[in-house]
Each structure stands twice: as C-alpha cells, then as structure tokens.
Amino acid sequence: MTETRGGFLISQIKQIQGRVFGRLLTEAGIDEFNGAQAGK
C-alpha cells in the first residue's frame, strides 16, 4: 500500500512540476521549451 501511494505521489509531483515550469517559461517569454520537457 505504501509503495503504491508513494508512486502515485511522485507522479503527482512530476505533473505539478511540469505545470509550474511551463508557467515560469511562459512568464519569461521562452517558447522553445515547454513544461513537459523539463523532466527530460
């Protein structure tokens, strides 16, 4: 149970991180990358 929940939480963090990074890129006027590319 703990491992499953841990994996779910990591997935959620990654999704939020992508959105935040995308927003920061947009605010900085950078359009060569997107939030989804941040983790790659």
C-alpha positions, 0 to 999 in steps of 0.5 A, a space after each residue: 500500500 505504501 509503495 503504491 501511494 508513494 508512486 502515485 505521489 511522485 507522479 503527482 509531483 512530476 505533473 505539478 512540476 511540469 505545470 509550474 515550469 511551463 508557467 515560469 517559461 511562459 512568464 519569461 517569454 521562452 517558447 522553445 521549451 515547454 513544461 513537459 520537457 523539463 523532466 527530460 
